[in-house]
Amino acid sequence: MSGVEIEKGYFGQFGGSFVFPELQEVLDYLAEQFERYKDDPEFKQEYLYYLREYVGRENPLTYARNLTEYLNGAKIYLKREDLNHTGAHKINNVIGQILLAKRMGAKRVIAETGAGQHGVATATACAMFNMDCTIYMGAEDTRRQALNVFRMELLGAKVVPVSKGQGRLKDAVDEALADLVSNYKNTFYLLGSAVGPHPFPSMVKHFQAVISEESKRQILEKEGRLPDAVIACVGGGSNAIGAFTHYLEDEEVRLIGVEPDQAATLTEGVPAVIHGFKSLVLLDEQGKPRPTYSIAAGLDYPGIGPEHSYLKETGRAEYFTVTNEEVLEAFQLLAKTEGILPALESAHAIAYAIKLAPTMKKDQIIIVNLSGRGDKDVEQVFHMLKK
């Protein structure tokens, strides 16, 4: 698998592990077990079995004919992560990590979640593998994503609302890490994004790379060539790094990440340590993580995966912002042209494709990673549009 990990846990100056010695021991053991199993034939066979029989992979690379014709520019293909069981890309990583947790003898799993999709995926896998499950979620996000909270509870998970700070994703990560420090002897932290101290960014990338492994093969079958651009939304960065991985060495393919303009970490962030790793971070005047906002709870984070920080610094990937208004327009346009409701997170990628496609030739190709479906967001969009 291609990649840009320079040394274990580092992508240029970004990454690493800045944690207490007790937690470092836990992470070293996790890294050792990940290295042991990730290429183990039996582990891979079991992982691929669950991706096929439980998640429903491989999912289609769908030509968005109506949207393409409406925009009158480049051909747009949608990588349909929204069709996965539980409705988003998150389950790809969850299955991989839960199989690792099982081999490590863990009986209790904890996770953080923003939009709730990673929480739902984790609760789903814990139900199937009969593991105790606790999900930390910002209090503000539990309000915005009440339906996903109920889903997690139906699946047997304990959902802990975190009211400190802004009551959003950053605060949920804080609490999950505190739990791990207290309970590391019997607890597996199933981190959902390509962030955190080593080995989490490399693990999440490994399990999400199935997205670009499939899309690359599919576009070669459909068009006989690689795309001109791959577009994905970026919050912590898991769906985007998965969508980019197998194109990293194909310099002719533009890799484009799209952020909310009010949580523009890659556009406005500076190098700093957050949650035990170094990346670009949005800081306030006191040097603390800056409050962020996005209508998409899954993108509401002041840091970013270390590999995205490196791809930005080296220029291999480009990162742009879109406004909430553009996201809501994209949400509605995809619904009306293709009969697909995207997650508000994914609608960020659609919003940028809407701007980019008309500037390109009609024989050029864009792949948009449709990271999740919008069922969870319909009520929120309803209220925003009524206003």
Secondary structure by P-SEA (a helix, b strand, c coil): ccccccccccccccbbbbccaaaaaaaaaaaaaaaaccccaaaaaaaaaaaacccccccccccaaaaaaaacccbbbbccccccccccaaaaaaaaaaaaaaaacccbbbbccccaaaaaaaaaaaaaabbbbbbbbbaaaaaacaaaaaaaaaabbbbbbbccccccaaaaaaaaaaaaaaccccccccccccccccaaaaaaaaaaaaaaaaaaaaaaaaccccccbbbbbbcccaaaaaacccccccccbbbbbbbcccccccccccccccccccccccccccccccbbbbcccccccccccaaaaaaaaaccbbbbbbcaaaaaaaaaaaaaaccccccaaaaaaaaaaaaccccccccbbbbbcccccccccaaaaaaaaac
